[in-house]
């Protein structure tokens, strides 16, 4: 799990697998009469093999696709379209052009969570390059929404699936899975607490020599338990905090702050349609593969992204590069919480203790705002959007879960390979305690001749 994440298409992978934008056949969009205003959570322009496409993200994970060569709404994805999209993803990702269609798939071990419900069923393909890479193309959006190699799947069966108790047959029933996790965790907590108590009780400070009265396996288990028992306890408690309803400890929703920063509902209206029509005269660098629309302080914005994740803001009317007015950031910071004074604000070029990610790079630079009550807002330095808002309860949860569970306390400890060494040492100690304890239990259960 430290080195092989659970299978998914990351944002970096999506950009790397996207071809250069070709707007020569762009841009035809539906009129207001043909496709009435709808509330959306985002919009982007990207390439399909058939030409430029507009993707409108719905409020609950759904996605609408509009062919910008003819303004037609893509109601369903045919196998021919899925074949072409899978081939494009495979070639751009360096997997080659030899794909085998395996059939339609509703769900499997890697796609059974509710996140994929608005995207089912999938066209399933396997790359013939020897890596055993599977590509899942949504029959509703046409996107490759999941890719996994044979190595990723193998390591996750012995890693994340066991660690999270994530076999599909169990995880698909949320209530059963929840109680299995809670019961096993409570039993583990009981064994750990009693083990720590016994380990402390049997310490011998009065007699010279060994502090432990045990010998052999018992001696090893005693000392390992004294050193790593408390760490095992914190891992069990922090792990339980990641499961609902204990996630309620993260505090209130931040939708109000996000709504204020956005400034207006995101609607597929005349403004965004006019902006898309103007794309046919726009000029972008050759490596631009994606245009992401944003809404900040009620103003429509656009960000062009290249294959390497580079981002440049553009005026969505003229399609000229544009920088935000520096005064926008302190102004919107105050409007997000008008009744709360600001203790500190300014630009950050590096991650801090709350704005970071171990798997991906957060958008930087960011404008950080620290309010008087300790809550924090992070504004995207390119789009101006509110990227992240963290309440006080969520800050506590960050330390109790991320800190204790992953030894993720600050930027220094997160540096590789320091973090790896610390994890390997602590995991080794806890594993040794489990092995010695299990062996002692088995020996006790086996009758002596």
DRENDO-1510 file (C-alpha; in Angstrom, 1 decimal, always signed):
<recs>
REC; n; res; u; v; w
REC; 1; UNK; +0.0; +0.0; +0.0 .
REC; 2; UNK; +3.0; +2.3; +0.5 .
REC; 3; UNK; +4.1; +1.7; -3.1 .
REC; 4; UNK; +1.2; +0.4; -5.0 .
REC; 5; UNK; -2.1; +2.4; -4.7 .
REC; 6; UNK; -5.5; +0.9; -5.2 .
REC; 7; UNK; -6.3; +0.8; -8.9 .
REC; 8; UNK; -7.6; +4.1; -10.3 .
REC; 9; UNK; -7.1; +6.5; -13.1 .
REC; 10; UNK; -5.3; +9.5; -11.5 .
REC; 11; UNK; -5.5; +13.0; -12.8 .
REC; 12; UNK; -1.8; +12.7; -13.9 .
REC; 13; UNK; -2.6; +9.5; -15.8 .
REC; 14; UNK; -5.6; +11.1; -17.5 .
REC; 15; UNK; -3.6; +14.0; -18.7 .
REC; 16; UNK; -0.7; +11.8; -20.0 .
REC; 17; UNK; -3.2; +9.7; -21.9 .
REC; 18; UNK; -4.9; +12.7; -23.5 .
REC; 19; UNK; -3.9; +13.8; -27.1 .
REC; 20; UNK; -3.2; +17.4; -28.1 .
REC; 21; UNK; -6.3; +19.5; -28.5 .
REC; 22; UNK; -7.2; +19.9; -32.2 .
REC; 23; UNK; -9.8; +22.7; -32.4 .
REC; 24; UNK; -9.9; +22.9; -36.2 .
REC; 25; UNK; -13.4; +21.3; -36.3 .
REC; 26; UNK; -14.6; +23.2; -33.3 .
REC; 27; UNK; -16.9; +24.5; -32.0 .
REC; 28; UNK; -20.6; +23.8; -32.3 .
REC; 29; UNK; -22.7; +23.8; -29.1 .
REC; 30; UNK; -26.4; +23.3; -28.5 .
REC; 31; UNK; -28.6; +26.4; -28.4 .
REC; 32; UNK; -30.5; +27.2; -25.2 .
REC; 33; UNK; -33.6; +25.8; -26.9 .
REC; 34; UNK; -31.9; +22.5; -27.8 .
REC; 35; UNK; -30.2; +21.9; -24.5 .
REC; 36; UNK; -31.7; +23.9; -21.7 .
REC; 37; UNK; -29.7; +25.4; -18.8 .
REC; 38; UNK; -28.6; +22.7; -16.3 .
REC; 39; UNK; -26.8; +22.9; -13.0 .
REC; 40; UNK; -23.3; +21.5; -13.3 .
REC; 41; UNK; -20.3; +21.1; -11.0 .
REC; 42; UNK; -17.7; +21.6; -13.8 .
REC; 43; UNK; -17.0; +21.6; -17.5 .
REC; 44; UNK; -14.0; +20.6; -19.6 .
REC; 45; UNK; -13.0; +20.4; -23.3 .
REC; 46; UNK; -10.9; +17.4; -24.4 .
REC; 47; UNK; -10.2; +15.3; -27.4 .
REC; 48; UNK; -11.9; +12.0; -28.5 .
REC; 49; UNK; -10.7; +10.2; -31.7 .
REC; 50; UNK; -13.8; +11.6; -33.3 .
REC; 51; UNK; -12.9; +15.2; -32.5 .
REC; 52; UNK; -13.2; +17.8; -29.6 .
REC; 53; UNK; -15.7; +17.0; -26.9 .
REC; 54; UNK; -17.3; +19.0; -24.1 .
REC; 55; UNK; -17.9; +17.2; -20.9 .
REC; 56; UNK; -20.3; +18.6; -18.3 .
REC; 57; UNK; -20.0; +17.2; -14.8 .
REC; 58; UNK; -23.3; +16.7; -13.0 .
REC; 59; UNK; -24.0; +17.3; -9.4 .
REC; 60; UNK; -23.9; +13.7; -8.3 .
REC; 61; UNK; -21.1; +12.1; -10.4 .
REC; 62; UNK; -22.9; +11.9; -13.7 .
REC; 63; UNK; -21.4; +13.3; -16.9 .
REC; 64; UNK; -22.9; +14.7; -20.1 .
REC; 65; UNK; -20.9; +14.6; -23.3 .
REC; 66; UNK; -21.4; +16.9; -26.2 .
REC; 67; UNK; -19.7; +16.5; -29.6 .
REC; 68; UNK; -18.3; +19.9; -30.5 .
REC; 69; UNK; -18.1; +19.0; -34.2 .
REC; 70; UNK; -21.9; +18.8; -34.5 .
REC; 71; UNK; -23.4; +20.0; -31.1 .
REC; 72; UNK; -25.0; +16.6; -30.6 .
REC; 73; UNK; -25.5; +15.2; -27.1 .
REC; 74; UNK; -23.9; +11.8; -26.8 .
REC; 75; UNK; -26.7; +9.7; -25.2 .
REC; 76; UNK; -24.9; +6.4; -25.2 .
REC; 77; UNK; -21.5; +5.0; -26.0 .
REC; 78; UNK; -21.4; +2.4; -28.7 .
REC; 79; UNK; -18.8; -0.3; -28.7 .
REC; 80; UNK; -17.1; +1.3; -31.8 .
REC; 81; UNK; -16.7; +4.6; -29.8 .
REC; 82; UNK; -15.5; +2.6; -26.7 .
REC; 83; UNK; -13.0; +0.8; -28.9 .
REC; 84; UNK; -11.6; +4.0; -30.3 .
REC; 85; UNK; -11.4; +5.7; -26.9 .
REC; 86; UNK; -9.7; +2.7; -25.3 .
REC; 87; UNK; -7.2; +2.6; -28.2 .
REC; 88; UNK; -6.5; +6.3; -27.8 .
REC; 89; UNK; -5.9; +5.9; -24.1 .
REC; 90; UNK; -3.7; +2.9; -24.7 .
REC; 91; UNK; -1.5; +4.5; -27.4 .
REC; 92; UNK; -1.1; +7.8; -25.6 .
REC; 93; UNK; -0.2; +5.9; -22.4 .
REC; 94; UNK; +2.5; +3.9; -24.1 .
REC; 95; UNK; +0.6; +0.5; -23.9 .
REC; 96; UNK; +0.5; +0.1; -27.7 .
REC; 97; UNK; -2.3; -0.5; -30.1 .
REC; 98; UNK; -3.0; -4.2; -29.4 .
REC; 99; UNK; -6.2; -4.4; -27.3 .
REC; 100; UNK; -8.6; -7.3; -26.7 .
REC; 101; UNK; -12.2; -6.6; -26.0 .
REC; 102; UNK; -13.2; -8.9; -23.1 .
REC; 103; UNK; -16.9; -7.9; -22.9 .
REC; 104; UNK; -19.3; -5.8; -20.8 .
REC; 105; UNK; -18.8; -5.6; -17.1 .
REC; 106; UNK; -21.2; -4.4; -14.4 .
REC; 107; UNK; -18.8; -4.5; -11.5 .
REC; 108; UNK; -15.8; -6.3; -10.1 .
REC; 109; UNK; -13.3; -6.2; -7.2 .
REC; 110; UNK; -11.9; -2.9; -8.4 .
REC; 111; UNK; -15.1; -1.1; -9.4 .
REC; 112; UNK; -17.8; -2.1; -6.9 .
REC; 113; UNK; -17.9; +1.1; -4.9 .
REC; 114; UNK; -20.6; +3.7; -5.2 .
REC; 115; UNK; -18.2; +6.1; -6.9 .
REC; 116; UNK; -18.6; +4.1; -10.2 .
REC; 117; UNK; -22.4; +3.8; -10.0 .
REC; 118; UNK; -23.1; +6.8; -12.4 .
REC; 119; UNK; -20.6; +5.2; -14.9 .
REC; 120; UNK; -21.8; +1.6; -15.2 .
REC; 121; UNK; -21.7; -0.7; -17.1 .
REC; 122; UNK; -18.2; -0.8; -18.6 .
REC; 123; UNK; -16.6; -2.0; -21.8 .
REC; 124; UNK; -13.6; -4.0; -20.6 .
REC; 125; UNK; -10.3; -4.3; -22.6 .
REC; 126; UNK; -7.0; -6.0; -22.0 .
REC; 127; UNK; -3.7; -4.7; -23.3 .
REC; 128; UNK; -1.7; -7.4; -25.1 .
REC; 129; UNK; +1.7; -5.8; -24.2 .
REC; 130; UNK; +2.3; -8.4; -21.5 .
REC; 131; UNK; +1.5; -6.2; -18.5 .
REC; 132; UNK; -2.0; -7.6; -18.1 .
REC; 133; UNK; -3.4; -4.0; -18.1 .
REC; 134; UNK; -7.2; -3.8; -18.0 .
REC; 135; UNK; -9.0; -0.7; -19.3 .
REC; 136; UNK; -12.6; +0.1; -18.2 .
REC; 137; UNK; -14.5; +2.4; -20.5 .
REC; 138; UNK; -17.7; +3.8; -19.1 .
REC; 139; UNK; -20.8; +3.1; -21.4 .
REC; 140; UNK; -22.3; +6.4; -20.2 .
REC; 141; UNK; -19.4; +8.8; -20.4 .
REC; 142; UNK; -17.0; +7.1; -22.8 .
REC; 143; UNK; -14.0; +7.8; -20.6 .
REC; 144; UNK; -11.5; +5.3; -19.5 .
REC; 145; UNK; -12.4; +5.5; -15.8 .
REC; 146; UNK; -10.2; +2.7; -14.5 .
REC; 147; UNK; -6.9; +1.0; -15.5 .
REC; 148; UNK; -5.0; -1.6; -13.6 .
REC; 149; UNK; -2.0; -3.8; -14.3 .
REC; 150; UNK; -1.5; -7.4; -13.3 .
REC; 151; UNK; +1.1; -6.3; -10.8 .
REC; 152; UNK; -1.2; -3.6; -9.2 .
REC; 153; UNK; -4.0; -6.1; -8.8 .
REC; 154; UNK; -1.8; -8.8; -7.3 .
REC; 155; UNK; -0.2; -6.5; -4.8 .
REC; 156; UNK; -3.6; -5.0; -3.8 .
REC; 157; UNK; -5.0; -8.5; -3.1 .
REC; 158; UNK; -2.3; -9.0; -0.5 .
REC; 159; UNK; -2.3; -5.3; +0.6 .
REC; 160; UNK; -5.3; -3.0; +0.5 .
REC; 161; UNK; -7.9; -5.8; +0.1 .
REC; 162; UNK; -6.7; -7.5; +3.3 .
REC; 163; UNK; -5.9; -4.3; +5.2 .
REC; 164; UNK; -9.3; -2.7; +4.5 .
REC; 165; UNK; -11.2; -6.0; +4.6 .
REC; 166; UNK; -12.2; -5.2; +1.0 .
REC; 167; UNK; -13.2; -8.4; -0.8 .
REC; 168; UNK; -16.1; -7.5; -3.0 .
REC; 169; UNK; -18.4; -10.1; -1.5 .
REC; 170; UNK; -18.0; -8.5; +1.9 .
REC; 171; UNK; -17.6; -4.8; +1.0 .
REC; 172; UNK; -20.7; -4.8; -1.2 .
REC; 173; UNK; -22.8; -5.1; +1.9 .
REC; 174; UNK; -22.0; -2.0; +3.8 .
REC; 175; UNK; -23.7; -2.9; +7.0 .
REC; 176; UNK; -22.1; -6.3; +7.3 .
REC; 177; UNK; -18.7; -4.9; +6.4 .
REC; 178; UNK; -19.0; -2.1; +9.0 .
REC; 179; UNK; -19.8; -4.5; +11.8 .
REC; 180; UNK; -17.1; -7.0; +10.8 .
REC; 181; UNK; -14.6; -4.1; +10.9 .
REC; 182; UNK; -15.9; -2.7; +14.3 .
REC; 183; UNK; -16.0; -6.2; +16.0 .
REC; 184; UNK; -12.6; -7.2; +14.8 .
REC; 185; UNK; -11.1; -3.8; +15.8 .
REC; 186; UNK; -12.7; -4.0; +19.2 .
REC; 187; UNK; -11.4; -7.5; +19.8 .
REC; 188; UNK; -7.9; -6.3; +18.7 .
REC; 189; UNK; -8.2; -3.3; +21.0 .
REC; 190; UNK; -9.1; -5.6; +23.9 .
REC; 191; UNK; -6.1; -7.9; +23.2 .
REC; 192; UNK; -3.7; -5.0; +22.8 .
REC; 193; UNK; -4.8; -3.2; +26.0 .
REC; 194; UNK; -4.7; -6.4; +28.1 .
REC; 195; UNK; -1.4; -7.3; +26.5 .
REC; 196; UNK; +0.1; -3.9; +27.4 .
REC; 197; UNK; -1.2; -4.2; +30.9 .
REC; 198; UNK; +0.3; -7.7; +31.4 .
REC; 199; UNK; +3.6; -6.6; +29.9 .
REC; 200; UNK; +3.9; -3.7; +32.4 .
REC; 201; UNK; +2.7; -5.8; +35.3 .
REC; 202; UNK; +5.4; -8.4; +34.8 .
REC; 203; UNK; +8.3; -6.0; +34.5 .
REC; 204; UNK; +10.8; -6.9; +37.2 .
REC; 205; UNK; +12.6; -3.9; +38.6 .
REC; 206; UNK; +13.6; -5.4; +41.9 .
REC; 207; UNK; +15.8; -8.3; +40.9 .
REC; 208; UNK; +19.1; -7.9; +39.1 .
REC; 209; UNK; +19.3; -9.2; +35.6 .
REC; 210; UNK; +16.5; -9.4; +33.0 .
REC; 211; UNK; +13.5; -7.1; +33.4 .
REC; 212; UNK; +11.3; -9.9; +32.1 .
REC; 213; UNK; +10.5; -13.2; +33.9 .
REC; 214; UNK; +9.9; -14.9; +30.5 .
REC; 215; UNK; +12.3; -16.9; +28.3 .
REC; 216; UNK; +12.5; -17.8; +24.6 .
REC; 217; UNK; +9.5; -16.7; +22.6 .
REC; 218; UNK; +7.8; -15.2; +25.7 .
REC; 219; UNK; +10.8; -12.9; +26.3 .
REC; 220; UNK; +10.7; -11.7; +22.7 .
REC; 221; UNK; +7.0; -11.1; +22.9 .
REC; 222; UNK; +7.2; -9.3; +26.2 .
REC; 223; UNK; +9.9; -6.8; +25.0 .
REC; 224; UNK; +8.3; -6.3; +21.6 .
REC; 225; UNK; +4.9; -5.6; +23.2 .
REC; 226; UNK; +6.4; -3.0; +25.6 .
REC; 227; UNK; +8.1; -1.2; +22.7 .
REC; 228; UNK; +5.4; -1.5; +20.0 .
REC; 229; UNK; +2.2; -2.1; +21.9 .
REC; 230; UNK; +1.2; +1.5; +22.2 .
REC; 231; UNK; +1.9; +2.1; +18.5 .
REC; 232; UNK; -0.4; -0.9; +17.7 .
REC; 233; UNK; -3.1; +0.7; +19.9 .
REC; 234; UNK; -2.9; +4.1; +18.2 .
REC; 235; UNK; -3.1; +2.4; +14.7 .
REC; 236; UNK; -6.2; +0.5; +15.7 .
REC; 237; UNK; -7.9; +3.6; +17.1 .
REC; 238; UNK; -6.9; +5.9; +14.2 .
REC; 239; UNK; -8.0; +3.3; +11.7 .
REC; 240; UNK; -11.5; +3.1; +13.3 .
REC; 241; UNK; -11.8; +6.9; +12.8 .
REC; 242; UNK; -11.7; +6.4; +9.0 .
REC; 243; UNK; -15.0; +4.4; +9.1 .
REC; 244; UNK; -18.4; +5.9; +9.2 .
REC; 245; UNK; -20.1; +7.0; +11.5 .
REC; 246; UNK; -16.8; +7.8; +13.2 .
REC; 247; UNK; -16.0; +10.1; +10.3 .
REC; 248; UNK; -18.6; +12.4; +11.7 .
REC; 249; UNK; -15.8; +13.6; +14.0 .
REC; 250; UNK; -14.5; +15.5; +11.0 .
REC; 251; UNK; -17.1; +18.1; +11.7 .
REC; 252; UNK; -19.5; +20.2; +9.6 .
REC; 253; UNK; -19.8; +20.5; +5.9 .
REC; 254; UNK; -17.8; +23.2; +4.1 .
REC; 255; UNK; -20.4; +23.7; +1.3 .
REC; 256; UNK; -21.3; +27.1; +2.6 .
REC; 257; UNK; -17.7; +28.4; +2.3 .
REC; 258; UNK; -17.4; +26.8; -1.2 .
REC; 259; UNK; -20.6; +28.3; -2.3 .
REC; 260; UNK; -19.6; +31.8; -1.2 .
REC; 261; UNK; -16.2; +31.5; -2.9 .
REC; 262; UNK; -17.9; +30.3; -6.1 .
REC; 263; UNK; -20.2; +33.3; -6.0 .
REC; 264; UNK; -23.0; +31.9; -8.3 .
REC; 265; UNK; -24.4; +28.6; -9.5 .
REC; 266; UNK; -22.4; +26.8; -12.2 .
REC; 267; UNK; -24.8; +26.7; -15.1 .
REC; 268; UNK; -24.4; +25.6; -18.7 .
REC; 269; UNK; -25.7; +29.0; -19.8 .
REC; 270; UNK; -25.2; +31.5; -22.7 .
REC; 271; UNK; -21.8; +32.7; -21.3 .
REC; 272; UNK; -20.2; +29.3; -21.3 .
REC; 273; UNK; -21.7; +28.5; -24.7 .
REC; 274; UNK; -20.3; +31.7; -26.2 .
REC; 275; UNK; -16.9; +31.0; -24.7 .
REC; 276; UNK; -16.9; +27.5; -26.3 .
REC; 277; UNK; -17.9; +28.9; -29.7 .
REC; 278; UNK; -14.9; +31.4; -29.5 .
REC; 279; UNK; -12.5; +28.4; -29.1 .
REC; 280; UNK; -12.3; +28.0; -32.8 .
REC; 281; UNK; -10.1; +31.1; -33.1 .
REC; 282; UNK; -8.1; +30.4; -29.9 .
REC; 283; UNK; -4.4; +29.6; -30.1 .
REC; 284; UNK; -2.8; +27.4; -27.5 .
REC; 285; UNK; +0.7; +25.9; -27.0 .
REC; 286; UNK; +1.1; +22.5; -28.8 .
REC; 287; UNK; +1.2; +20.5; -25.5 .
REC; 288; UNK; -2.3; +21.6; -24.3 .
REC; 289; UNK; -4.6; +18.6; -23.9 .
REC; 290; UNK; -7.4; +19.8; -21.7 .
REC; 291; UNK; -9.4; +23.0; -20.9 .
REC; 292; UNK; -11.0; +23.1; -17.5 .
REC; 293; UNK; -13.7; +25.7; -16.8 .
REC; 294; UNK; -14.0; +27.3; -13.3 .
REC; 295; UNK; -16.3; +29.6; -11.5 .
REC; 296; UNK; -14.8; +31.9; -8.8 .
REC; 297; UNK; -16.5; +35.0; -7.3 .
REC; 298; UNK; -19.3; +34.6; -9.9 .
REC; 299; UNK; -16.9; +35.0; -12.8 .
REC; 300; UNK; -16.3; +32.3; -15.4 .
REC; 301; UNK; -12.7; +31.2; -15.8 .
REC; 302; UNK; -10.7; +28.7; -17.9 .
REC; 303; UNK; -7.5; +26.8; -17.3 .
REC; 304; UNK; -5.5; +25.1; -20.0 .
REC; 305; UNK; -3.6; +22.0; -18.9 .
REC; 306; UNK; -0.7; +20.2; -20.6 .
REC; 307; UNK; +0.3; +16.6; -20.4 .
REC; 308; UNK; +2.7; +17.2; -17.5 .
REC; 309; UNK; +0.0; +19.0; -15.4 .
REC; 310; UNK; +1.2; +22.5; -16.2 .
REC; 311; UNK; -1.7; +25.0; -15.9 .
REC; 312; UNK; -2.3; +28.4; -17.5 .
REC; 313; UNK; -5.3; +30.7; -16.8 .
REC; 314; UNK; -7.1; +32.1; -19.9 .
REC; 315; UNK; -9.8; +34.7; -20.3 .
REC; 316; UNK; -12.7; +32.6; -21.5 .
REC; 317; UNK; -14.1; +35.4; -23.8 .
REC; 318; UNK; -10.9; +36.4; -25.6 .
REC; 319; UNK; -8.9; +33.2; -25.0 .
REC; 320; UNK; -5.8; +35.3; -24.1 .
REC; 321; UNK; -3.6; +34.3; -21.1 .
REC; 322; UNK; -4.7; +36.2; -18.0 .
REC; 323; UNK; -3.6; +36.7; -14.4 .
REC; 324; UNK; -6.0; +37.4; -11.6 .
REC; 325; UNK; -6.0; +40.7; -9.9 .
REC; 326; UNK; -3.8; +40.2; -6.7 .
REC; 327; UNK; -6.5; +42.0; -4.7 .
REC; 328; UNK; -9.0; +39.3; -5.5 .
REC; 329; UNK; -7.5; +36.8; -3.0 .
REC; 330; UNK; -7.6; +38.9; +0.2 .
REC; 331; UNK; -11.1; +40.2; -0.9 .
REC; 332; UNK; -12.6; +36.7; -1.4 .
REC; 333; UNK; -10.8; +35.5; +1.8 .
REC; 334; UNK; -12.8; +38.0; +3.8 .
REC; 335; UNK; -16.1; +37.3; +2.0 .
REC; 336; UNK; -15.9; +33.6; +2.7 .
REC; 337; UNK; -16.2; +34.3; +6.5 .
REC; 338; UNK; -17.3; +38.0; +6.9 .
REC; 339; UNK; -17.8; +37.7; +10.6 .
REC; 340; UNK; -14.4; +36.2; +11.3 .
REC; 341; UNK; -11.1; +38.2; +11.3 .
REC; 342; UNK; -8.1; +36.9; +9.5 .
REC; 343; UNK; -5.0; +36.1; +11.6 .
REC; 344; UNK; -2.7; +35.4; +8.7 .
REC; 345; UNK; -2.8; +35.2; +4.9 .
REC; 346; UNK; -0.4; +35.0; +2.0 .
REC; 347; UNK; +1.1; +32.8; -0.7 .
REC; 348; UNK; +2.6; +29.4; -0.2 .
REC; 349; UNK; +4.9; +27.7; -2.7 .
REC; 350; UNK; +5.2; +24.4; -0.8 .
REC; 351; UNK; +2.8; +22.0; +0.9 .
REC; 352; UNK; +2.1; +22.6; +4.6 .
REC; 353; UNK; +0.7; +20.4; +7.4 .
REC; 354; UNK; -2.9; +20.5; +6.1 .
REC; 355; UNK; -2.5; +21.2; +2.4 .
REC; 356; UNK; -0.7; +18.3; +0.9 .
REC; 357; UNK; -1.1; +14.8; -0.6 .
REC; 358; UNK; +1.1; +11.8; -0.5 .
REC; 359; UNK; -0.1; +10.5; -3.9 .
REC; 360; UNK; -0.5; +13.6; -6.1 .
REC; 361; UNK; +0.9; +17.1; -6.1 .
REC; 362; UNK; -1.6; +19.7; -4.8 .
REC; 363; UNK; -2.2; +22.8; -6.9 .
REC; 364; UNK; +0.6; +25.3; -6.1 .
REC; 365; UNK; +1.1; +28.2; -5.6 .
REC; 366; UNK; -1.9; +28.6; -3.3 .
REC; 367; UNK; -3.2; +31.5; -1.3 .
REC; 368; UNK; -3.5; +30.4; +2.4 .
REC; 369; UNK; -5.9; +32.1; +4.8 .
REC; 370; UNK; -5.8; +31.4; +8.5 .
REC; 371; UNK; -8.8; +32.7; +10.4 .
REC; 372; UNK; -8.9; +33.8; +14.0 .
REC; 373; UNK; -10.5; +30.5; +15.1 .
REC; 374; UNK; -7.8; +28.4; +13.4 .
REC; 375; UNK; -9.8; +27.3; +10.4 .
REC; 376; UNK; -8.0; +27.5; +7.1 .
REC; 377; UNK; -8.8; +28.2; +3.4 .
REC; 378; UNK; -6.6; +27.5; +0.4 .
REC; 379; UNK; -7.3; +29.3; -2.8 .
REC; 380; UNK; -6.0; +28.1; -6.2 .
REC; 381; UNK; -3.4; +30.5; -7.4 .
REC; 382; UNK; -4.3; +29.9; -11.1 .
REC; 383; UNK; -8.1; +29.5; -11.2 .
REC; 384; UNK; -8.9; +31.4; -8.0 .
REC; 385; UNK; -11.2; +28.6; -6.8 .
REC; 386; UNK; -11.4; +27.5; -3.2 .
REC; 387; UNK; -9.4; +24.3; -3.4 .
REC; 388; UNK; -9.5; +23.3; +0.2 .
REC; 389; UNK; -11.1; +24.4; +3.4 .
REC; 390; UNK; -10.3; +22.7; +6.7 .
REC; 391; UNK; -12.4; +23.2; +9.9 .
REC; 392; UNK; -11.0; +22.7; +13.4 .
REC; 393; UNK; -12.5; +19.2; +13.9 .
REC; 394; UNK; -11.0; +18.2; +10.5 .
REC; 395; UNK; -7.6; +19.5; +11.7 .
REC; 396; UNK; -7.9; +17.2; +14.8 .
REC; 397; UNK; -8.9; +14.3; +12.5 .
REC; 398; UNK; -5.8; +15.0; +10.3 .
REC; 399; UNK; -3.5; +14.5; +13.3 .
REC; 400; UNK; -5.5; +11.6; +14.8 .
REC; 401; UNK; -5.8; +9.7; +11.6 .
REC; 402; UNK; -3.2; +10.7; +9.1 .
REC; 403; UNK; -0.6; +11.5; +11.8 .
REC; 404; UNK; -1.0; +8.4; +13.9 .
REC; 405; UNK; -2.1; +6.0; +11.2 .
REC; 406; UNK; +0.6; +6.9; +8.6 .
REC; 407; UNK; +3.2; +8.6; +10.8 .
REC; 408; UNK; +2.4; +11.6; +8.7 .
REC; 409; UNK; +3.3; +14.5; +11.0 .
REC; 410; UNK; +5.1; +17.1; +8.9 .
REC; 411; UNK; +6.9; +17.7; +5.6 .
REC; 412; UNK; +10.2; +16.5; +7.0 .
REC; 413; UNK; +8.9; +13.1; +8.0 .
REC; 414; UNK; +7.0; +12.8; +4.7 .
REC; 415; UNK; +10.3; +12.9; +2.8 .
REC; 416; UNK; +11.4; +9.7; +1.1 .
REC; 417; UNK; +13.2; +7.5; +2.0 .
REC; 418; UNK; +12.9; +8.8; +5.7 .
REC; 419; UNK; +9.2; +8.0; +5.8 .
REC; 420; UNK; +9.8; +4.6; +4.3 .
REC; 421; UNK; +12.4; +3.7; +6.9 .
REC; 422; UNK; +10.2; +4.8; +9.8 .
REC; 423; UNK; +7.3; +2.8; +8.4 .
REC; 424; UNK; +9.3; -0.3; +7.8 .
REC; 425; UNK; +10.8; -0.2; +11.3 .
REC; 426; UNK; +7.4; +0.3; +13.0 .
REC; 427; UNK; +5.6; -2.2; +10.8 .
REC; 428; UNK; +8.4; -4.7; +11.4 .
REC; 429; UNK; +8.0; -4.3; +15.2 .
REC; 430; UNK; +4.2; -4.6; +15.2 .
REC; 431; UNK; +4.4; -7.7; +12.8 .
REC; 432; UNK; +7.0; -9.3; +15.1 .
REC; 433; UNK; +4.7; -8.8; +18.1 .
REC; 434; UNK; +1.8; -10.4; +16.2 .
REC; 435; UNK; +3.8; -13.4; +15.0 .
REC; 436; UNK; +5.3; -14.1; +18.5 .
REC; 437; UNK; +1.9; -13.7; +20.2 .
REC; 438; UNK; +0.2; -15.9; +17.7 .
REC; 439; UNK; +2.9; -18.6; +18.1 .
REC; 440; UNK; +2.6; -18.5; +21.9 .
REC; 441; UNK; -1.2; -18.8; +21.6 .
REC; 442; UNK; -0.9; -21.8; +19.3 .
REC; 443; UNK; +1.6; -23.5; +21.7 .
REC; 444; UNK; -0.8; -22.9; +24.6 .
REC; 445; UNK; -3.7; -24.5; +22.6 .
REC; 446; UNK; -1.7; -27.6; +21.6 .
REC; 447; UNK; -1.8; -30.2; +24.3 .
REC; 448; UNK; +1.6; -31.4; +25.6 .
REC; 449; UNK; +2.4; -35.1; +25.6 .
</recs>
